[in-house]
């Protein structure tokens, strides 16, 4: 079961995918571009998430954008990619992705929340083994700016830190704006179809860094605690 993403578009041109991702970023920082390679073409899928269920993914952007979203389950099989950059700026990530795409590689931009900021990972290719990814890394290293390295494509993080929960979505969004004004990567998380609207900070693949973030937030949010996004619900 899960995790799931809300797919809001699939484009044959990277620039069109980037424009759609830019629109989605007005709603959530957790948006990425993932290439899907067919027998004749590469489609760039724009996806938000992850979410713990298909219904949550379907409802995540409902009413907040002028385009529809389709829930998709995140594939569990590990692949390898050549990462060519990890940048704090969305615009710089876009430029680096365009450089890799000009060399004929399928490109993805994956957001990762770490402590107080979002890092955009620019990744090329999807390879079944590390040696193939290493070949791509060596080729890319001399063609674009940045330091290329090989990564396994582990799933997006399960853990976040909850600092608030509201029955009113506007109140949750207000707290998110306040936190982001202090450079804290907060976002609203909820499960279809009802509240509570949870205000969460960060997304981590391991519990330990989430606990460090929790400790950092305790002075202002004494009730902050680590939340496993994909654990069975008790709401």
C-alpha positions in Angstrom: 0.0 0.0 0.0 1.2 3.5 -0.9 2.8 5.8 -1.1 0.9 7.7 -3.8 1.5 10.9 -5.8 -0.9 13.3 -7.4 0.1 13.5 -11.1 -1.0 16.8 -12.7 0.5 16.4 -16.1 2.7 14.4 -18.4 4.5 16.2 -21.2 6.9 15.3 -24.0 8.7 18.6 -23.6 10.7 19.3 -20.4 10.0 23.1 -20.6 6.2 22.4 -20.5 6.6 20.2 -17.5 8.7 22.9 -15.8 5.9 25.4 -16.4 3.3 23.1 -14.9 5.6 22.4 -11.9 5.9 26.1 -11.4 2.1 26.4 -11.2 1.9 23.6 -8.7 4.6 25.2 -6.5 2.2 28.0 -5.7 0.3 25.3 -3.7 3.0 23.0 -2.4 6.8 22.8 -2.4 6.6 19.0 -2.6 6.5 18.8 -6.4 8.8 16.9 -8.7 9.3 16.0 -12.4 9.9 12.4 -13.1 10.7 11.0 -16.6 8.7 8.0 -17.9 10.5 6.4 -20.9 8.3 4.7 -23.5 9.4 2.8 -26.6 9.3 6.0 -28.7 9.5 9.0 -26.4 10.1 10.3 -22.9 7.2 11.8 -21.0 7.9 14.2 -18.1 5.4 13.5 -15.3 4.7 16.4 -12.9 3.8 14.9 -9.5 3.0 16.3 -6.0 3.3 14.2 -2.9 3.8 11.6 -1.6 0.5 10.9 0.2 -0.5 7.8 2.2 -3.5 6.8 0.1 -4.9 7.1 -3.4 -7.9 9.2 -2.1 -5.6 11.6 -0.3 -3.5 12.0 -3.4 -6.6 12.6 -5.5 -7.9 15.3 -3.1 -4.6 17.0 -2.3 -4.9 19.7 -5.0 -8.7 19.7 -5.4 -10.0 23.2 -5.7 -6.5 24.8 -5.5 -5.5 24.5 -9.2 -7.3 24.8 -12.5 -6.2 21.4 -13.7 -7.1 17.9 -12.6 -4.9 15.5 -10.7 -4.7 11.7 -11.0 -3.5 9.5 -8.1 -0.6 7.1 -9.0 1.1 4.6 -6.8 4.9 5.2 -6.4 6.9 2.3 -7.8 8.8 0.4 -5.2 11.6 -1.0 -7.4 14.9 0.7 -6.8 16.7 2.3 -9.8 19.9 4.3 -10.1 20.3 7.8 -11.4 23.1 10.2 -12.1 22.6 13.2 -9.9 24.1 16.3 -11.4 23.1 18.8 -8.8 21.4 19.5 -5.4 20.3 23.1 -5.4 18.5 25.4 -3.0 17.1 27.5 -5.9 14.3 26.2 -8.2 15.5 28.4 -11.0 19.0 27.1 -10.8 17.7 23.5 -10.8 15.6 24.3 -13.9 18.7 25.6 -15.7 20.8 22.5 -14.8 18.0 20.2 -15.8 17.8 22.0 -19.2 21.6 21.5 -19.6 21.3 17.7 -19.0 18.2 17.5 -21.3 20.2 19.2 -24.1 22.6 16.2 -23.9 19.8 13.8 -24.6 19.2 12.5 -21.1 15.8 12.1 -19.4 15.8 14.5 -16.5 13.9 14.8 -13.2 13.8 17.4 -10.5 13.1 15.9 -7.1 12.4 18.1 -4.0 13.8 17.1 -0.7 13.0 18.9 2.5 16.0 19.1 4.9 15.6 21.0 8.2 14.8 24.6 7.2 15.0 24.5 3.4 14.0 22.7 0.2 16.7 21.1 -1.9 16.0 20.4 -5.5 17.9 17.3 -6.8 18.5 17.3 -10.5 18.8 13.7 -11.7 19.4 12.2 -15.1 18.3 8.8 -16.4 16.9 5.7 -14.7 19.2 2.7 -14.7 18.7 -0.8 -13.5 22.2 -1.2 -12.3 24.9 1.1 -10.8 27.5 0.5 -13.5 25.2 2.0 -16.2 24.5 5.0 -14.0 28.2 5.4 -13.4 28.8 5.6 -17.2 26.2 8.3 -17.4 27.7 10.1 -14.5 31.1 10.1 -16.2 29.7 11.4 -19.4 27.7 14.2 -17.8 30.5 15.3 -15.5 32.4 16.9 -18.4 29.3 18.4 -20.2 27.5 20.4 -17.6 28.2 22.5 -14.5 28.0 20.7 -11.2 29.4 17.5 -9.6 27.7 14.4 -10.9 27.3 11.3 -8.7 25.2 8.1 -8.6 22.3 7.6 -6.2 19.8 4.8 -5.6 16.3 6.0 -6.0 14.9 5.3 -2.5 11.3 6.3 -1.8 10.5 9.7 -0.6 10.6 10.2 3.2 8.0 8.7 5.5 8.7 11.1 8.4 7.7 14.6 9.2 7.2 16.8 12.2 3.7 17.9 13.2 3.4 21.3 14.8 -0.3 22.0 14.5 -3.7 20.6 13.5 -6.8 22.6 12.6 -10.4 22.0 11.6 -10.2 25.2 9.4 -8.0 25.0 6.3 -7.4 28.7 6.3 -6.0 28.6 9.8 -3.6 25.8 8.8 -2.5 27.8 5.8 -2.0 30.9 8.0 0.4 29.0 10.2 2.3 27.6 7.2 2.8 31.2 5.9 4.1 32.3 9.3 6.5 29.3 9.4 7.8 29.8 5.9 8.3 33.5 6.7 10.9 32.2 9.2 12.4 29.9 6.6 10.8 26.8 8.0 9.7 24.4 5.3 6.1 23.9 6.5 3.1 22.5 4.5 -0.5 21.4 5.0 -1.2 17.7 5.1 -4.7 16.1 5.3 -6.5 13.0 4.4 -9.6 12.9 2.2 -12.3 13.9 2.9 -12.2 15.6 6.3 -10.0 17.5 8.7 -7.9 17.8 10.7 -5.6 19.9 8.5 -2.1 19.1 9.9 0.7 21.5 9.7 3.9 19.5 9.0 7.6 20.5 8.7 10.1 18.7 6.6 10.1 15.2 5.1 12.7 12.7 6.0 13.6 9.1 4.9 14.9 8.3 8.4 13.5 9.0 11.9 16.6 10.5 13.4 16.8 13.7 11.4 13.1 14.2 11.9 13.7 14.0 15.7 16.4 16.6 15.4 14.0 18.9 13.6 11.4 18.2 16.3 13.9 19.3 19.0 14.6 22.5 17.1 10.9 23.3 17.0 10.1 22.4 20.6 10.9 25.9 22.0 8.1 27.5 19.9 5.9 24.4 19.5 6.0 22.3 22.7 3.5 19.9 21.3 5.6 19.1 18.2 6.1 15.4 17.5 7.5 13.1 14.7 4.8 11.7 12.5 5.1 8.6 10.3 3.1 9.6 7.2 2.5 6.1 6.1 1.7 4.5 9.4 -1.9 3.2 9.9 -4.2 6.1 10.7 -5.6 6.8 14.2 -7.6 9.9 13.2 
